[in-house]
Amino acid sequence: MGAKLGGGGGGRFDLGQNSDINVTPFVDVMLVLLIIFMVSIPAATVSVKLDLPPAIPPPPGAKVEEPVLVNIQQGGVVYIGDRSTDLDRLTGDLSAILSQKDPSKPATEQRVYIRADRTVRYGDFMSVMNVLQGNGFYQVALINEELS
């Protein structure tokens, strides 16, 4: 609690009005909130354990199929493999390439891999994802850089 102990005028026991802000309750509340957040954050960041099957390498001499990569570079430039394309032609070009790769499956049921440059804006990446999903390509995988 705050009190004004000195000042002019008034009687011997007159303390007068105190117009200063009393921050003690504010500090108490902030410390309690800080403790609550410090206790609750480690529980929210616990990783989930997954029981994944082991990776099985292909047998020696087996031909490994190259996946179809959609590369996104800075400025929203889009490539399918090494062929340049744009958002308007993306699904048509991708369907043609996937149909050549495996004619037994529809193009929209084949897996497409997306790799983006580090400098690509999130909006450009999401534009490509929205175009793909809007045209029925739901088997989309993301490729990230391996950390060594």
C-alpha positions as CSV (number, residue, x, y, z in Angstrom):
1,M,0.0,0.0,0.0
2,G,1.1,3.5,-0.7
3,A,0.8,6.5,1.5
4,K,2.0,10.1,1.3
5,L,4.1,10.6,4.3
6,G,5.4,14.1,3.8
7,G,3.9,17.3,2.5
8,G,2.7,20.6,3.3
9,G,-0.4,21.7,5.3
10,G,-2.8,19.7,7.3
11,G,-2.8,18.4,10.8
12,R,-0.4,16.2,12.5
13,F,-2.2,13.0,11.5
14,D,-3.6,14.1,8.2
15,L,-1.9,12.1,5.3
16,G,-3.8,13.8,2.5
17,Q,-4.7,12.3,-0.9
18,N,-2.4,9.9,-2.7
19,S,-2.8,10.2,-6.4
20,D,0.1,7.9,-7.3
21,I,-0.6,4.6,-9.1
22,N,-0.3,1.6,-6.8
23,V,1.6,-1.0,-8.9
24,T,2.0,-3.7,-6.3
25,P,-1.2,-5.6,-7.2
26,F,-0.3,-5.3,-10.9
27,V,3.2,-6.8,-10.2
28,D,1.6,-9.6,-8.1
29,V,-0.8,-10.5,-10.9
30,M,2.0,-10.4,-13.6
31,L,4.2,-12.7,-11.5
32,V,1.4,-15.2,-11.0
33,L,0.7,-15.1,-14.8
34,L,4.4,-15.6,-15.5
35,I,4.6,-18.6,-13.2
36,I,1.4,-20.1,-14.8
37,F,2.9,-19.7,-18.3
38,M,6.3,-21.1,-17.3
39,V,4.6,-24.2,-15.9
40,S,2.2,-24.7,-18.8
41,I,4.5,-24.1,-21.8
42,P,6.7,-27.3,-21.4
43,A,3.5,-29.4,-21.3
44,A,2.4,-27.8,-24.6
45,T,5.7,-28.5,-26.4
46,V,6.0,-32.2,-25.6
47,S,6.7,-34.1,-28.8
48,V,4.4,-36.9,-29.9
49,K,6.1,-40.3,-30.2
50,L,5.3,-42.1,-33.4
51,D,5.9,-45.7,-34.1
52,L,7.0,-45.6,-37.7
53,P,8.0,-48.6,-39.7
54,P,11.7,-48.9,-40.6
55,A,12.8,-47.7,-44.0
56,I,13.6,-50.5,-46.4
57,P,16.2,-49.7,-49.1
58,P,15.5,-51.0,-52.6
59,P,17.2,-54.2,-53.6
60,P,20.5,-53.8,-55.3
61,G,20.2,-53.2,-59.0
62,A,16.6,-52.1,-58.8
63,K,15.8,-49.0,-60.8
64,V,14.5,-46.2,-58.6
65,E,11.9,-44.0,-60.2
66,E,12.5,-40.3,-60.0
67,P,9.6,-38.4,-58.4
68,V,7.8,-35.6,-60.1
69,L,9.1,-32.4,-58.5
70,V,7.4,-29.0,-58.5
71,N,10.1,-26.5,-57.8
72,I,9.2,-23.0,-56.6
73,Q,11.9,-20.3,-56.8
74,Q,12.1,-16.8,-55.6
75,G,9.5,-14.5,-57.2
76,G,7.0,-17.3,-57.7
77,V,8.8,-18.9,-60.7
78,V,7.5,-22.5,-60.9
79,Y,9.2,-25.5,-62.6
80,I,8.0,-29.1,-63.1
81,G,11.3,-30.9,-63.0
82,D,13.4,-28.7,-65.3
83,R,10.5,-27.4,-67.4
84,S,9.3,-23.9,-66.6
85,T,5.5,-23.3,-66.1
86,D,3.2,-20.9,-64.4
87,L,0.2,-21.2,-62.2
88,D,-2.3,-21.1,-65.0
89,R,-0.6,-24.0,-66.9
90,L,0.6,-25.9,-63.8
91,T,-2.1,-28.6,-63.5
92,G,-2.3,-29.2,-67.3
93,D,1.5,-29.6,-67.5
94,L,1.6,-31.7,-64.4
95,S,-1.2,-34.0,-65.6
96,A,0.6,-34.5,-68.9
97,I,3.9,-35.5,-67.2
98,L,2.2,-37.8,-64.7
99,S,0.1,-39.5,-67.4
100,Q,3.4,-40.2,-69.3
101,K,5.0,-41.5,-66.1
102,D,2.3,-44.0,-65.1
103,P,-0.7,-44.2,-67.5
104,S,-2.4,-46.9,-65.4
105,K,-3.3,-44.4,-62.6
106,P,-5.1,-41.1,-62.9
107,A,-2.8,-38.1,-62.6
108,T,-4.6,-36.8,-59.6
109,E,-3.9,-40.0,-57.6
110,Q,-0.2,-39.9,-58.1
111,R,2.2,-38.3,-55.6
112,V,3.6,-34.9,-56.4
113,Y,6.6,-33.5,-54.5
114,I,7.0,-29.8,-53.9
115,R,10.4,-28.2,-53.1
116,A,10.7,-24.5,-52.5
117,D,13.7,-22.2,-52.4
118,R,14.6,-20.7,-49.0
119,T,13.7,-17.2,-50.3
120,V,10.2,-18.1,-51.5
121,R,7.4,-16.1,-49.9
122,Y,4.8,-18.1,-48.1
123,G,2.1,-16.6,-50.3
124,D,3.7,-17.9,-53.4
125,F,4.0,-21.4,-51.9
126,M,0.4,-21.4,-50.8
127,S,-0.7,-20.2,-54.3
128,V,0.9,-23.4,-55.8
129,M,-0.7,-25.6,-53.1
130,N,-4.1,-24.0,-53.6
131,V,-3.9,-24.5,-57.4
132,L,-2.9,-28.2,-56.9
133,Q,-5.6,-28.9,-54.3
134,G,-8.2,-27.0,-56.2
135,N,-7.7,-29.3,-59.2
136,G,-7.8,-32.5,-57.3
137,F,-4.1,-33.2,-56.5
138,Y,-4.2,-34.2,-52.9
139,Q,-1.2,-36.6,-52.9
140,V,1.3,-33.7,-52.2
141,A,4.5,-34.2,-50.3
142,L,7.0,-31.5,-49.2
143,I,10.7,-31.8,-49.6
144,N,13.0,-30.1,-47.1
145,E,16.7,-29.6,-46.9
146,E,18.6,-32.3,-45.1
147,L,20.6,-31.0,-42.1
148,S,24.0,-32.5,-41.7
